[in-house]
């Protein structure tokens, strides 16, 4: 079984709060987090456990969004994605030891700035934190605070990542701090952010506007299409924010500016065509020592003068172009574009790996062509029952029937060129310990359930967003499971979720348990089940007790979760194992 390591998050950043106390969350937390206070500001401090005495480490500050009922910091301050991304969400690992400060406020951050800076400076004075590597990120109100902190203390931060808020600062004051500004395109609070990015780039000598992923001119800018205000989930989980921030050093030397003036990003060319790359660079507080141009990681030209140019001949396919400027004090900046010379799309293989019925299948189709590539089933072709294929060519699921199946797939590229291929997929009979689950349904068509396998990164519920995923499964990893609908959490029907199994089975129902800050009960029907003693299942900061009961082969019907009555937000989920012989 292949475990998915990438945890994808979405925008439902507020629904995870407990209804009875919106400023708390039933989170046990990592031991590295501790409560601290500086002046009138309370904050949670993450102290890395693998530091070396005498070494100084980076520090990241996260400013939360609106609003707090009080100024008391709790572990609730440690669970928002821009705080958790610095220690890899539920895994609690770091690329290198990083201190994290997550303070608390009610409305607005400016009154907290002196205390926050004092807390940072004390860690610097104690020899724990590197003063050249102070980073700040904030969401919504915290995004505004991040902009304002840069203005209040210009030159203090090594990098800043404001999310979901327009700049509320004098742009001239912040133009030299490395910034990655992020918004959801549908967000009212950051609707003018692209105009402000345009202004900032003009202040840094770039008139090309607020296009994305131009890294040679400050600031970086990412716009998530179709996303609203809660962009922090998308940003923290899909962008390399931590790696980008940690690459920035505040040593008093401003980063140089480099721009690929022409051609534009994703210019379409003909194979064999010659293209002249024109590059400009300057250094705000010094001189440019060298400009280096690379095409597909190979040096195409170098110069110590700006502007400069190099002519290349393009072979068929996509070509990565980089222009890097080195200043006289050793700092670099890089601008990147993609050039596309027409190439016929082609599949890289003609076969698919075998799988057994009832086993988890995860296979990415591989192909070449001008990016982006898209995959679709031919009109007369169908996926075997239990499997799906998305437009990226990812085939996954649990097949139900054994046999040999032909799957006809069409591959299309950016130029709308396409080709087709028929893949043969062999599905072998199920293994002796597997259970086949079919006919999963709710009485309402609008509710959805999904069959998969228990693994890190999978989701407890459907239709609830993907911000909370399994992080500690333990004994139950690899079991077939049913991810139930979050929208059915408060339903109480006696016959709600039904499915059919082909073997005598043990059914495990995992029901959220509040056992640190809050209390909860379970539905009356679960009292007929045996509570398992194998430990809780953890989904980031939600905790589930497990109850089991044996069922014969055939249809199984489970009642509703009645979540409101039991002080929880989530529906239960179900796991199934073939009944063990006594």
C-alpha positions in Angstrom: 0.0 0.0 0.0 1.3 3.4 -0.9 0.9 6.0 1.8 0.1 9.5 0.7 2.5 12.0 2.4 1.0 15.2 1.0 -1.7 16.6 3.2 -4.0 18.9 1.3 -5.9 21.7 3.1 -8.8 23.9 2.2 -10.4 27.1 3.3 -12.7 26.0 6.1 -10.5 27.6 8.8 -13.2 28.5 11.3 -15.5 25.5 11.5 -13.0 23.5 13.6 -13.8 25.6 16.7 -15.8 24.1 19.4 -19.2 25.7 19.6 -19.3 25.9 23.3 -16.2 28.1 23.5 -15.0 29.5 20.2 -11.6 30.6 21.7 -10.7 27.0 22.8 -10.2 23.7 21.1 -9.9 20.2 22.5 -6.2 20.0 21.6 -3.7 18.0 23.7 -0.8 19.8 22.0 2.8 18.9 21.7 5.1 19.2 24.7 7.3 21.7 22.9 4.5 24.3 23.3 4.5 26.4 26.5 2.5 29.4 27.8 4.5 32.6 28.1 3.9 36.3 28.8 5.7 39.5 27.9 4.3 42.7 29.3 0.5 42.6 28.6 0.8 40.0 25.9 0.3 36.3 26.4 1.7 33.9 23.8 2.5 30.2 23.1 6.1 29.4 22.5 7.3 26.4 20.6 10.8 25.4 21.7 12.5 22.8 19.4 13.5 19.7 21.3 16.7 19.0 19.2 18.7 22.2 19.7 22.4 22.2 20.4 23.7 24.5 23.2 25.4 27.5 21.8 23.7 27.3 18.4 21.2 30.0 17.3 18.1 29.1 15.4 15.4 30.7 13.3 12.2 32.0 14.8 8.7 32.3 13.2 5.9 34.5 14.6 2.3 33.8 13.7 -0.4 36.5 14.1 -3.9 35.0 14.2 -7.0 36.5 12.6 -10.0 38.2 14.1 -11.1 38.0 16.7 -10.4 36.9 20.3 -12.8 37.1 23.2 -9.9 37.8 25.5 -6.1 38.1 25.5 -5.4 34.7 27.1 -3.1 32.5 25.0 -4.0 28.8 24.9 -3.1 25.8 22.7 -5.8 27.1 20.4 -3.2 29.5 19.2 -1.0 26.6 18.0 -3.4 24.9 15.6 -3.9 27.4 12.7 -2.0 26.3 9.6 0.5 29.3 9.4 1.6 28.2 12.9 1.6 24.5 12.4 3.4 24.6 9.0 6.6 25.5 10.8 6.6 22.0 12.5 5.0 20.0 9.7 1.4 20.0 10.9 0.5 16.7 12.7 3.9 15.2 12.2 5.7 17.6 14.6 9.0 17.5 12.7 11.0 20.4 11.3 13.5 20.8 8.4 15.7 22.5 11.0 15.0 23.5 14.6 12.7 26.6 14.5 11.3 28.5 17.5 7.6 29.6 17.0 5.8 32.4 18.8 2.0 32.5 18.6 0.6 35.5 20.6 -3.0 36.3 21.4 -5.0 39.5 21.0 -8.7 40.6 20.8 -8.8 43.2 18.1 -5.8 44.6 16.2 -2.1 43.9 16.7 -0.4 47.2 16.9 -0.7 47.5 20.7 1.0 44.2 21.0 4.0 45.0 18.8 6.4 46.2 21.6 5.7 43.1 23.7 6.2 40.7 20.7 9.4 42.4 19.7 10.6 42.2 23.4 9.8 38.5 23.5 11.9 37.9 20.4 14.7 40.1 21.6 14.9 38.2 24.8 15.4 34.9 22.9 18.1 36.6 20.8 19.8 37.9 24.0 19.7 34.5 25.5 21.6 33.1 22.5 18.8 30.9 21.3 17.5 32.7 18.3 19.5 34.1 15.3 18.6 37.8 14.9 19.2 37.5 11.1 16.4 34.8 10.8 13.2 36.3 12.2 10.1 35.5 10.1 6.5 36.5 10.5 3.3 35.3 8.9 -0.3 36.3 9.7 -3.8 35.7 8.4 -6.6 38.2 8.0 -6.3 40.6 11.0 -2.9 38.9 11.4 -2.1 39.6 7.8 -2.8 43.3 8.4 -0.6 43.0 11.5 2.2 41.5 9.5 2.2 44.5 7.1 2.1 46.9 10.0 4.9 45.2 11.9 7.1 45.5 8.9 6.3 49.2 8.7 6.8 49.8 12.5 10.2 47.9 12.5 11.6 48.3 9.0 14.6 46.0 8.4 13.8 43.8 11.4 12.3 40.8 9.7 14.2 38.4 7.3 10.9 37.6 5.5 7.2 38.1 5.9 4.1 36.1 4.6 0.9 38.1 5.0 -2.3 36.2 4.0 -5.8 37.2 3.3 -5.4 41.0 3.8 -4.5 44.0 1.8 -1.5 46.0 2.9 -2.1 48.5 5.6 1.3 50.1 5.6 3.4 52.7 3.8 4.7 50.6 0.9 7.9 52.5 0.7 8.7 51.4 4.2 8.3 47.7 3.5 9.6 47.3 -0.1 13.0 45.8 0.8 11.7 43.1 3.2 11.3 39.9 1.3 7.5 39.3 1.1 5.3 36.6 -0.1 1.8 38.0 -0.2 -1.2 35.6 -0.6 -4.9 36.1 -1.2 -8.0 34.2 -2.2 -9.3 35.8 -5.4 -12.8 36.0 -4.0 -11.7 37.6 -0.8 -13.1 41.1 -0.1 -10.4 41.9 2.5 -7.6 41.5 0.0 -9.3 42.6 -3.2 -6.9 45.4 -3.9 -3.8 43.4 -3.0 -2.8 42.9 -6.6 -2.8 46.6 -7.1 -0.6 47.1 -4.1 1.8 44.3 -5.3 2.0 46.2 -8.6 2.9 49.4 -6.7 5.5 47.6 -4.6 7.1 46.1 -7.7 7.3 49.4 -9.4 9.1 50.8 -6.3 11.6 48.0 -6.9 12.0 48.8 -10.6 9.6 46.3 -12.2 6.7 47.5 -14.3 5.4 44.1 -15.3 2.6 44.1 -12.9 1.4 41.6 -10.2 2.0 38.4 -12.1 2.6 35.3 -10.0 5.8 33.4 -9.3 8.1 36.1 -10.5 10.7 35.6 -7.8 13.4 38.0 -9.0 11.6 41.1 -7.8 10.1 41.6 -4.4 7.4 40.8 -3.4 6.2 37.3 -4.3 2.5 37.0 -5.0 0.1 34.1 -5.1 -3.6 34.4 -6.0 -5.8 31.3 -5.4 -8.6 31.3 -7.9 -12.1 30.4 -6.5 -10.9 30.8 -2.9 -12.3 33.3 -0.4 -11.1 34.7 2.8 -9.9 31.5 4.4 -6.9 31.2 2.1 -4.5 30.2 5.0 -5.3 26.5 4.6 -4.6 26.5 0.9 -1.4 28.6 1.3 0.1 26.7 4.2 -0.4 23.2 2.6 0.3 23.8 -1.1 3.1 26.4 -1.2 6.7 26.0 -0.1 6.4 28.8 2.3 8.8 27.5 5.0 11.5 26.7 2.6 11.2 30.1 0.9 11.3 31.9 4.2 14.3 30.0 5.6 16.2 30.9 2.4 16.1 34.6 3.4 18.8 36.1 5.7 18.6 39.6 7.2 22.3 40.6 7.3 21.8 44.3 6.3 22.3 43.6 2.6 19.2 44.1 0.5 18.5 41.4 -2.1 19.3 42.3 -5.7 16.6 42.6 -8.3 16.6 40.5 -11.6 14.0 40.4 -14.3 13.7 38.4 -17.5 12.4 41.2 -19.7 11.5 39.0 -22.7 10.1 36.7 -23.7 7.2 36.4 -21.3 6.4 33.4 -19.2 4.9 30.5 -21.1 5.6 31.9 -24.5 4.8 29.4 -27.2 7.5 28.8 -29.7 8.2 26.5 -32.6 10.8 23.7 -32.3 14.1 24.9 -33.7 13.2 28.5 -33.3 15.9 30.9 -31.9 14.8 33.0 -28.9 16.7 35.9 -27.4 16.5 36.1 -23.6 16.8 39.7 -22.4 17.7 40.2 -18.7 18.0 43.2 -16.5 19.3 43.4 -12.9 20.2 46.0 -10.3 21.2 46.1 -6.7 19.4 48.7 -4.3 22.5 49.1 -2.0 25.4 48.0 -4.1 26.4 46.6 -7.5 25.7 43.5 -9.6 28.7 41.3 -9.7 27.3 38.7 -12.2 24.2 37.7 -14.1 23.9 34.0 -15.0 21.3 32.6 -17.4 20.4 28.9 -17.3 18.2 26.9 -19.6 17.1 23.5 -18.3 19.7 23.8 -15.5 22.6 24.3 -18.1 24.5 27.6 -18.3 23.4 29.5 -21.4 25.3 32.7 -20.7 26.9 35.0 -18.1 27.6 38.7 -17.9 28.8 41.3 -15.4 26.7 44.0 -17.1 23.0 44.8 -17.1 21.0 44.6 -19.3 22.3 41.5 -21.0 21.1 39.0 -23.6 21.7 35.5 -24.8 20.2 33.7 -27.9 19.2 30.1 -27.6 17.7 27.5 -30.0 14.7 25.5 -28.6 14.3 21.8 -29.0 10.7 20.4 -28.8 9.2 20.5 -25.3 9.0 22.7 -22.2 12.1 24.6 -21.1 12.9 26.1 -17.7 14.7 29.4 -17.9 16.4 31.0 -14.9 18.2 34.3 -14.6 20.2 34.7 -11.3 21.8 38.0 -10.2 24.6 38.0 -7.7 25.4 41.3 -5.9 28.8 42.5 -4.6 28.0 41.2 -1.1 27.1 37.7 -2.1 23.3 37.7 -2.2 21.3 36.3 -5.1 17.9 36.6 -6.6 16.4 34.4 -9.3 13.7 35.0 -11.9 12.1 32.0 -13.7 9.9 31.5 -16.8 8.8 28.6 -18.8 9.2 28.5 -22.6 7.1 26.0 -24.6 8.2 24.6 -27.9 5.5 22.5 -29.5 5.9 18.8 -28.8 3.3 16.0 -29.4 1.9 14.6 -26.2 2.8 11.0 -25.5 2.3 8.5 -22.7 5.5 7.1 -21.1 4.1 3.6 -20.5 1.6 1.2 -22.0 0.7 -0.9 -19.0 -0.6 -0.5 -15.5 0.5 -2.4 -12.4 -1.7 -5.3 -11.3 -3.9 -5.0 -8.2 -6.0 -7.4 -6.1 -9.7 -6.8 -5.6 -10.2 -5.2 -2.2 -6.7 -3.7 -2.1 -5.9 0.0 -2.3 -4.7 1.2 -5.7 -2.8 4.4 -6.3 -1.2 4.9 -9.7 -0.2 8.1 -11.5 -0.2 8.0 -15.3 3.1 9.3 -16.7 3.3 11.4 -19.9 5.2 14.1 -21.8 3.9 17.2 -23.6 3.5 20.9 -23.1 2.3 21.5 -19.6 -0.2 21.4 -18.1 -1.3 18.0 -19.2 -4.8 16.6 -18.7 -6.2 13.1 -18.8 -9.8 12.0 -19.6 -11.6 8.7 -20.3 -12.7 8.1 -23.8 -16.5 8.2 -24.2 -16.8 4.5 -24.7 -14.6 3.6 -21.7 -15.3 3.1 -18.0 -13.2 2.7 -14.9 -13.5 -0.7 -13.1 -16.0 -0.4 -10.2 -14.3 1.1 -7.2 -11.6 3.1 -9.1 -11.6 6.7 -10.3 -9.2 8.7 -12.5 -8.9 12.5 -12.2 -7.8 15.0 -14.8 -4.2 14.7 -13.6 -4.1 11.1 -14.5 -4.2 9.8 -10.9 -6.0 6.4 -10.6 -7.0 5.5 -7.1 -9.6 3.5 -5.1 -10.4 0.0 -4.2 -11.5 -2.3 -7.1 -14.4 -4.6 -6.4 -14.4 -7.1 -9.2 -11.5 -9.2 -10.5 -10.7 -9.7 -14.2 -9.0 -7.9 -17.1 -10.2 -4.4 -18.0 -9.3 -2.1 -20.9 -9.2 1.6 -20.0 -9.0 4.0 -22.9 -7.5 7.4 -22.0 -7.0 10.6 -23.9 -4.0 12.8 -23.1 -4.2 16.6 -23.9 -1.6 19.2 -23.5 -1.5 23.0 -23.3 -1.7 23.4 -27.1 -4.8 21.2 -27.2 -2.8 18.5 -29.0 -4.0 15.0 -27.9 -3.4 11.4 -28.2 -5.1 8.2 -26.9 -4.0 4.9 -25.5 -5.8 1.9 -24.1 -4.3 0.5 -20.9 -4.9 -3.1 -19.7 -5.5 -3.4 -16.0 -5.4 -6.8 -14.4 -7.4 -7.1 -11.1 -6.6 -10.4 -9.4 -9.0 -12.1 -7.0 -9.0 -10.6 -3.5 -6.6 -11.7 -0.8 -7.9 -14.0 2.0 -7.9 -11.3 4.6 -9.7 -8.6 2.5 -13.3 -7.6 2.7 -15.3 -6.2 -0.2 -17.6 -3.3 0.6 -20.3 -2.4 -1.8 -23.6 -0.4 -1.9 -22.5 2.4 0.5 -25.3 4.9 0.7 -27.2 7.4 2.7 -31.0 7.9 2.4 -30.3 11.3 1.0 -28.5 11.6 -2.4 -26.8 14.9 -1.3 -24.8 13.1 1.4 -21.7 11.3 0.3 -19.5 8.5 1.8 -16.3 7.1 0.3 -14.5 3.8 0.7 -10.7 3.9 1.1 -8.0 2.6 3.4 -6.9 3.9 6.8 -3.6 5.8 6.2 -1.9 9.0 7.2 -3.3 11.9 5.2 -6.7 10.4 4.6 -9.8 12.3 5.8 -12.3 11.3 8.5 -15.2 12.8 6.7 -16.4 13.9 3.3 -18.0 17.2 2.5 -16.2 18.9 5.3 -13.1 20.3 3.7 -9.7 18.7 4.0 -8.0 20.7 6.7 -8.1 17.8 9.2 -6.5 14.5 8.2 -5.3 11.3 10.0 -2.0 11.8 11.7 -1.8 8.9 14.2 -3.7 5.7 13.2 -1.7 3.0 15.0 -3.3 -0.4 15.2 -5.9 0.4 12.5 -3.6 1.4 9.6 -4.5 -0.5 6.4 -8.1 -1.4 7.4 -10.8 -0.7 4.8 -12.8 2.3 6.0 -15.7 4.4 5.1 -15.3 8.2 5.3 -18.8 9.4 6.2 -20.4 12.7 5.4 -19.8 15.6 7.7 -23.2 17.0 6.6 -24.8 14.0 8.3 -23.2 14.6 11.7 -26.4 15.8 13.4 -28.8 13.3 11.9 -30.4 10.8 14.3 -32.1 8.4 12.0 -32.1 4.7 13.1 -31.2 3.7 9.6 -28.7 6.3 8.2 -25.6 4.7 6.7 -25.8 1.3 5.0 -23.3 -0.9 3.2 -22.8 -4.5 2.2 -19.9 -6.8 3.1 -19.0 -10.1 1.5 -17.6 -11.7 4.7 -18.4 -11.9 8.4 -16.7 -8.8 9.7 -15.8 -6.7 12.7 -17.1 -3.2 12.3 -15.2 -0.4 14.1 -17.0 2.9 14.7 -14.7 5.8 15.5 -16.4 8.6 17.4 -14.8 11.9 18.4 -13.9 12.2 22.0 -13.4 15.4 24.0 -11.1 14.5 26.8 -8.9 17.4 27.6 -10.9 20.7 27.8 -14.4 19.4 27.1 -16.6 16.4 27.8 -18.7 14.4 25.4 -21.0 11.4 25.4 -21.7 8.7 22.7 -25.0 7.8 21.1 -27.0 5.2 22.9 -26.6 2.7 20.1 -22.9 2.6 20.6 -23.3 1.2 24.1 -24.0 -2.1 22.4 -20.5 -2.0 21.0 -17.2 -2.9 22.8 -14.9 0.0 23.4 -11.5 -0.9 22.1 -8.4 -0.5 24.3 -5.9 0.1 21.4 -5.7 3.9 21.8 -7.3 6.9 20.2 -7.1 7.7 16.5 -5.8 11.2 16.0 -6.7 13.5 13.1 -4.4 16.5 13.7 -6.3 17.9 16.8 -9.4 15.8 16.8 -9.4 12.6 18.8 -11.5 9.5 18.2 -12.3 6.5 20.5 -13.1 3.2 18.7 -16.0 0.9 19.3 -16.4 -2.6 17.7 -19.1 -5.1 17.0 -19.3 -8.2 14.9 -21.7 -8.5 11.9 -22.5 -11.4 9.5 -22.0 -11.1 5.8 -24.7 -9.0 4.1 -26.1 -5.5 4.6 -25.1 -3.5 7.6 -27.1 -0.5 8.7 -25.8 2.1 11.2 -27.8 4.9 12.9 -27.0 8.7 12.9 -24.2 10.3 15.0 -26.3 12.9 16.8 -23.2 15.1 17.1 -24.9 18.1 18.6 -26.2 16.1 21.5 -22.7 14.8 22.2 -20.8 18.1 21.9 -18.8 17.3 18.8 -18.6 18.7 15.3 -17.7 15.6 13.3 -19.5 12.5 12.2 -18.2 9.1 13.1 -16.2 7.1 10.5 -16.3 3.3 10.0 -13.5 0.7 9.6 -14.0 -2.9 8.6 -11.9 -6.0 9.2 -12.6 -9.6 8.3 -13.8 -11.4 11.5 -11.0 -13.3 13.1 -11.5 -16.9 13.8 -11.5 -17.8 17.6 
